[in-house]
Amino acid sequence: MSFYPILKAPDSKGWTTLFNFPPNNWEVRDSSEKYINVTWAEDGKWRSENVGKLAFNGIRTFGFDDLPKELPQGVLPLLSLTLSKLPTHSDSLPQLEAIYTGVPGWRATLGLSSEHTSTSYQGEIDPFPVTGSMVTFGPFIQFGQGIENFLIFLNIEKSPVARVAQVEIFDADNIAIKTKFNVKNNDATIISLDGLGFSSTDLPLIICRGMSAIPLYFSKTSDGTFLSLEHTHPPASYVIHGNRWAAQKILKKIWFSRTGQ
């Protein structure tokens, strides 16, 4: 199993629903009760607390109000389901004693809600290598009166030590730089995509040379009556045959070169 973050976004409440049953019926036949853990980075250490158990076939939803009071304001909480409790303190992200599946992965529902509605997707996150980078395109920017658009840069790493990298946003057609933002590891950094001069026919190119992440695209109306949450897949996901990760490396090299490195 992987970790399941509780997301944060402007004017919205994050929540995560855990499921204790396999996502397919051919890889595992596990019917055990699981420990529910929450893990977060604090003062250069990983901290973990047990927040209950989940019976086989059980479903449970967590919001920020359901987490331990020791959780500092603003940190990214990571939920997990394991066969044993996690250590309370660790120098590296805890290894999960859990049941794994390959296709599809064991996932949770990650959601955001306003007073009026909610949006979600099925997802998970595993630690990225410190040497990683990211290239993504942003076709999910929505246009119209009162619509606000954000990139949620979702990253976790094995090390709890805080570090910062830079995100660059370009027009993919003419490689014009639009803006730069700092992002943090072990966090869900929120970046506004409004006011950058993109039109409905433009394709934003988003690059981070010093950190990997899952790029989530969150849009909402200013009154919160409509929410949208989407994510792109890494370039390797679109390679059918051959060495997928080698193809991704080539694609990154092409776009890093076109944008000046």
C-alpha positions, -999 to +999 in steps of 0.1 A: +000+000+000+009+036-004+003+068+016-029+088+012-027+125+018-054+148+030-054+177+005-057+214+011-069+241-013-083+276-011-118+279+004-121+241+006-118+214+031-097+183+024-108+147+032-097+112+024-117+080+024-099+047+032-111+013+020-100-020+035-107-043+006-084-052-024-089-032-056-090-064-076-099-101-070-069-118-086-037-105-068-045-109-031-072-125-010-067-106+022-094-101+048-074-088+077-082-058+100-058-029+093-042-002+115-050+033+105-019+056+108-013+093+102+023+104+094+037+139+091+071+157+089+080+178+120+113+193+131+134+171+108+117+138+118+088+118+107+061+114+133+033+088+132+002+082+153-023+054+153-058+067+148-078+034+150-084+002+131-104-006+100-122-039+097-122-059+065-146-043+040-146-012+062-147+023+049-138+055+069-134+091+059-109+115+076-108+153+076-084+175+094-107+177+124-104+139+128-066+140+132-045+141+164-043+175+181-005+171+181-005+177+143+010+211+136-009+237+116-001+236+078+017+202+076+006+175+050-010+145+068-004+111+052-028+083+061-019+047+057-033+012+063-009-013+078-007-047+094+012-033+124+015+001+140+041+025+127+070+038+149+062+071+166+094+088+154+117+079+124+145+095+104+131+081+071+096+077+059+083+045+075+081+013+055+046+001+054+039-035+064+009-038+041-007-057+013+004-045-022-013-048-055+000-038-090-030-033-113-047-012-101-029+001-070-045+001-036-060+035-035-082+059-015-106+086-024-089+121-021-114+149-021-120+186-015-154+201-004-170+235-002-202+245+015-221+236-016-203+207-034-173+184-035-148+169-060-125+139-057-103+113-075-089+079-067-053+082-058-022+075-036+013+088-033+047+071-028+080+088-020+098+105-049+136+104-053+154+136-042+171+137-076+137+137-094+122+164-116+088+171-132+074+180-166+037+184-170+012+202-193-018+221-179-048+215-202-072+217-173-072+255-167-109+266-170-121+300-182-151+321-174-163+347-150-156+340-114-135+308-120-102+305-101-075+279-111-047+264-090-019+239-093-015+217-062+021+205-063+020+172-042+053+158-031+066+134-004+102+121+000+118+096+023+137+124+041+117+146+065+142+174+062+126+205+045+139+217+012+126+241-015+127+239-053+114+262-081+085+257-105+086+274-139+055+280-160+058+285-198+036+289-228+043+255-246+039+270-280+065+299-279+083+288-247+077+322-232+083+321-194+051+332-175+062+330-139+082+311-113+071+298-079+089+281-049+075+247-038+082+226-007+089+189-003+066+168+019+037+192+012+009+202-011+021+236-024-007+257-039+001+278-069-024+302-085-026+298-123-047+329-129-034+362-142-006+346-162-020+357-196-031+322-208-061+319-232-084+290-238-062+279-268-029+280-250-012+250-234+007+258-202+040+239-197+050+234-161+085+223-152+103+216-119+139+207-124+147+201-087+117+181-074+092+155-085+055+157-077+020+147-086+005+178-104-032+183-094-053+209-111-080+225-089-106+249-102-135+265-084-160+293-088-156+322-064-188+313-046-178+276-042-208+262-060-186+244-085-153+225-079-131+205-102-100+184-094-079+167-121-044+153-125-021+145-153-001+113-157+037+111-161+048+110-197+059+074-193+022+065-189+016+071-226+043+048-238+028+014-248+059-007-256+095-006-247+113+011-219+087+036-205+110+054-181+137+058-207+111+075-229+102+098-201+138+107-196+141+116-233+109+137-231+122+156-201+155+162-218+137+177-248+116+201-228+144+211-204+166+219-234+139+240-251+133+260-219+170+268-214+186+238-196 
